[in-house]
Amino acid sequence: MIGLEVLYLLAGLLFAVFAVGSATDRTNPKRWGNTAFWGLFAVSFLFGSYLSDTLNGAILVAMALAAGFNLLGKGSPPPQADRVERAERWGNRLFIPALIPPIVTLTGTLTLKGVEIGGVPLVDPKHVTLVSLGFGIVLATTVALVLFRASPAVAVREGRRLMDSVSWAGLLPQALAALGAVFVAASVGDVIGTLAGDYLPLNGPLAAVIAYSLGMALFTVIMGNAFAAFPVMTAAIALPLIIGQYGGDPAIVCAIGMLSGFCGTLMTPMAANFNIVPAALLDLPDRNGVIRVQIPTALALLATNTVLMYALAFRF
């Protein structure tokens, strides 16, 4: 049965190769910092299941220290003229590999759950989407190598260059998602609910809706991930007050609450995959430029979500 361990192995091997490539990249003045960072990340994938929680935590702390002390850098990119020439040569065919992962992921999610060999599921039913995504990435890479007549070394080199450009920000969503799980296990939602009840005038459905909507956005700004904020704020305000006490429709409250969290995603550098990574890939002079442009839209959407939740949640 194909499960997450296969994906961990592939990812670990890839980052191990990135670490070796970083060590040999003499154009990067901070190559040893990159080597340590990607090497530790490879260890977490390859051996994390066999290490204690303390050792896994130590690896994460060491990686955070490497990023925090600015020990990461990047080497010299390929000449701009070469990149432009390749883009003009291949044209829209460059998008073919990019379309393969979502198509394969959707197809695999819908079809692989019932596939069995000798009575054993081919893919772990709990992780069929992630396994499909992994297969889609491998297939897309293979198609790109054939289509553009490139060697695997080119794919590895360009992949490392991309990760060096993104740097630690590429790992932030994974770390924040784990932090969200820790918050749920630590019952942070209950604590926030108690504080909100003690210090906020939540004496009506409108006040509760405003507190939930704003809380989802603010907590997402802190966490960088609306999915991490959702269980905390829903347990703190939505379930006991909006739904339990005032009779709000659970589907409407939760759906619009999640959208309110996404408004926070637009306004925080913690949502690195949305706001910091694009700026890094495009070499924007202002790394927070994407956020500055998005803030007016985010505030307008947050106000709209709050009005919609209050108008729709109590109609049924």
C-alpha positions in Angstrom: 0.0 0.0 0.0 1.3 3.4 -1.0 1.2 5.9 1.8 2.9 9.0 3.1 6.2 7.1 3.8 6.8 7.0 0.0 6.3 10.7 -0.3 8.6 11.3 2.7 11.3 9.2 1.1 11.1 11.1 -2.3 11.1 14.5 -0.6 13.9 13.5 1.7 16.1 12.3 -1.1 15.3 15.5 -3.1 16.3 17.8 -0.3 19.4 15.7 0.4 20.5 16.3 -3.2 19.7 20.0 -2.7 22.0 20.0 0.3 24.8 18.4 -1.7 24.3 20.8 -4.5 24.4 23.7 -2.1 27.8 22.5 -0.7 29.3 22.5 -4.2 27.8 25.9 -5.3 30.8 28.3 -4.9 28.7 31.2 -6.3 26.7 31.2 -3.1 28.6 33.0 -0.3 26.4 31.3 2.3 26.5 27.8 0.8 27.2 26.0 4.1 24.2 27.6 5.7 22.1 26.3 2.8 23.7 22.9 3.1 22.9 22.6 6.8 19.3 23.9 6.3 18.3 21.6 3.4 20.3 18.7 5.0 18.4 19.0 8.2 15.1 19.2 6.3 16.1 16.0 4.4 16.8 14.3 7.7 13.4 15.2 9.0 11.7 13.6 6.0 13.9 10.5 5.8 14.2 9.7 9.5 11.6 11.8 11.3 9.3 8.9 11.8 12.0 7.0 13.6 13.3 10.0 15.7 11.9 11.1 19.0 9.7 14.2 19.3 12.6 15.9 21.1 15.1 15.3 18.2 12.5 16.3 15.6 11.9 19.5 17.6 15.7 20.1 17.8 15.9 19.8 14.0 13.2 22.4 13.6 14.8 24.8 16.1 18.2 24.4 14.3 16.6 25.3 11.0 14.8 28.3 12.6 18.1 29.5 14.0 19.8 29.2 10.6 17.0 31.3 9.0 16.8 33.7 11.9 20.5 34.5 11.8 20.4 35.0 8.1 22.7 32.1 7.3 20.9 31.3 4.0 21.8 32.8 0.6 21.6 32.0 -3.1 24.1 31.5 -5.9 24.3 33.3 -9.2 21.2 32.7 -11.4 21.6 31.6 -15.0 22.0 34.4 -17.5 18.8 36.3 -18.1 19.3 36.1 -21.8 19.3 32.3 -21.7 16.1 32.2 -19.7 14.4 34.6 -22.1 15.6 32.6 -25.1 14.2 29.4 -23.7 10.9 31.0 -22.8 10.5 32.3 -26.4 11.5 29.0 -27.9 9.0 26.9 -25.9 6.2 29.4 -25.6 3.0 28.2 -24.1 4.2 24.6 -24.0 6.0 25.6 -20.8 2.6 25.4 -19.1 2.0 21.8 -19.9 4.0 20.3 -17.0 2.4 22.9 -14.6 -1.1 21.6 -15.5 -0.3 17.9 -14.9 -0.2 17.9 -11.0 -3.7 19.4 -10.4 -5.2 17.2 -13.1 -3.6 14.0 -11.7 -4.4 15.0 -8.1 -8.1 15.5 -8.9 -8.3 12.3 -11.0 -6.5 10.2 -8.4 -8.6 11.5 -5.5 -11.8 10.5 -7.4 -10.7 7.1 -8.6 -8.0 5.6 -6.5 -9.9 5.1 -3.2 -11.6 2.0 -4.4 -8.6 0.4 -6.2 -7.4 -2.8 -4.5 -4.8 -5.4 -5.3 -5.3 -8.8 -3.6 -7.8 -7.2 -1.2 -5.3 -4.5 -0.1 -5.9 -0.9 -1.1 -3.3 0.3 -3.7 -3.2 3.7 -2.0 -3.8 4.5 1.7 -7.4 5.8 1.6 -6.6 8.4 4.3 -3.9 10.0 2.1 -5.0 9.4 -1.4 -5.0 13.1 -2.3 -1.4 13.6 -1.1 -0.2 10.5 -2.9 -2.0 11.6 -6.1 -0.3 14.9 -5.8 3.1 13.3 -5.4 2.5 11.1 -8.4 1.4 14.1 -10.4 4.6 16.0 -9.5 6.8 13.0 -10.6 4.8 12.7 -13.8 5.0 16.4 -14.5 8.8 16.4 -14.0 9.2 13.4 -16.3 7.0 15.0 -19.0 9.0 18.3 -18.7 12.4 16.4 -19.1 11.1 14.6 -22.3 9.3 17.6 -23.7 12.2 20.0 -23.3 14.9 17.4 -23.9 16.6 18.2 -20.6 18.6 15.9 -18.2 17.5 15.1 -14.6 20.5 17.2 -13.4 18.8 20.3 -14.9 15.6 19.6 -13.0 17.5 19.2 -9.8 19.6 22.3 -10.4 16.6 24.4 -11.2 14.7 23.0 -8.3 17.5 23.9 -5.9 17.8 27.4 -7.4 14.0 27.9 -6.9 14.2 26.7 -3.3 17.2 28.9 -2.6 15.2 31.9 -3.9 12.2 31.1 -1.8 14.5 30.1 1.2 12.9 29.4 4.6 9.6 30.9 3.5 8.8 27.8 1.6 8.7 25.8 4.8 6.6 28.3 6.8 3.1 26.9 5.8 4.1 23.4 7.0 5.5 24.8 10.3 2.4 26.9 10.9 0.0 24.1 10.2 1.8 22.0 12.8 1.6 24.9 15.2 -2.2 25.0 14.6 -2.4 21.4 15.5 -0.5 22.1 18.7 -2.8 25.0 19.6 -5.8 22.7 19.1 -4.3 20.0 21.3 -3.5 22.6 24.0 -7.1 23.8 24.0 -6.2 27.3 23.0 -9.7 27.8 21.6 -11.2 27.3 25.1 -8.8 29.8 26.6 -9.7 32.4 23.9 -13.4 31.7 24.4 -13.0 32.4 28.1 -11.1 35.6 27.5 -13.6 36.8 24.9 -16.5 36.1 27.3 -14.8 37.9 30.1 -13.6 41.0 28.3 -15.8 41.5 25.2 -19.5 42.5 25.2 -20.7 39.5 23.3 -24.3 40.1 24.4 -26.0 39.5 21.0 -25.6 37.8 17.7 -24.2 40.8 15.9 -21.4 41.2 18.5 -20.6 37.5 18.3 -20.5 37.6 14.5 -18.1 40.6 14.5 -15.9 39.0 17.1 -15.7 35.7 15.1 -15.1 37.3 11.8 -12.5 39.7 13.1 -11.0 37.0 15.2 -10.6 34.6 12.3 -8.8 37.4 10.3 -6.5 38.4 13.1 -5.6 34.9 14.2 -4.9 34.1 10.6 -2.6 37.1 10.4 -0.7 35.6 13.4 -0.8 32.0 12.2 -0.4 32.7 8.5 -2.9 29.9 7.8 -6.7 30.1 8.0 -7.0 26.4 8.4 -4.9 26.7 11.6 -7.0 29.6 12.8 -10.4 27.9 12.0 -10.6 25.2 14.7 -9.3 27.6 17.4 -11.7 30.5 16.7 -14.6 28.2 15.9 -14.3 26.4 19.2 -13.9 29.7 21.0 -16.7 31.8 19.5 -18.7 30.2 16.7 -19.8 26.9 18.3 -20.7 28.1 21.8 -22.1 31.5 20.9 -23.2 32.0 17.3 -24.4 28.4 16.7 -25.1 27.1 20.3 -26.6 30.2 22.0 -28.0 32.2 19.1 -29.0 29.4 16.7 -26.8 30.4 13.7 -26.7 28.0 10.7 -23.5 25.9 11.1 -22.8 25.6 7.4 -23.1 29.3 6.7 -21.2 30.4 9.8 -18.3 28.0 9.2 -18.1 28.7 5.4 -18.1 32.5 5.8 -15.9 32.3 8.8 -13.2 30.5 6.8 -13.5 33.2 4.1 -13.0 35.8 6.8 -9.8 33.9 7.7 -8.6 34.1 4.1 -8.9 37.9 4.4 -6.2 37.7 7.0 -4.1 35.6 4.7 -4.0 38.5 2.3 -2.5 40.8 5.0 0.3 38.8 6.6 3.9 37.9 5.7 3.3 34.7 7.7 1.3 33.4 4.7 4.6 33.1 2.9 3.4 30.8 0.1 0.9 33.5 -1.0 2.7 36.8 -0.2 6.5 36.3 0.3 7.3 33.5 -2.2 5.9 35.4 -5.2 7.9 38.5 -4.3 11.0 36.4 -4.0 10.5 34.6 -7.3 9.8 37.8 -9.1 12.7 39.6 -7.4 10.5 42.5 -6.3 12.4 45.2 -4.5 9.7 45.4 -1.8 9.2 42.0 -0.3 6.0 43.2 1.3 4.7 44.9 -1.9 2.2 42.1 -2.5 0.7 42.6 1.0 0.5 46.4 0.6 -1.5 46.0 -2.6 -3.9 43.4 -1.1 -4.8 45.1 2.2 -7.6 47.3 0.8 -9.2 44.4 -0.9 -8.8 42.2 2.2 -10.5 44.8 4.5 -13.4 45.3 2.0 -13.9 41.5 1.8 -13.8 41.1 5.6 -16.5 43.7 6.1 -18.6 42.0 3.4 -18.2 38.6 5.0 -19.2 40.0 8.4 -22.4 41.5 6.9 -23.2 38.3 5.0 -22.7 36.1 8.0 -25.0 38.2 10.2 -27.6 38.5 7.4 -27.7 34.8 6.4 -26.8 32.8 9.4 -30.0 33.5 11.4 -32.6 33.3 8.6 -33.3 29.6 8.8 
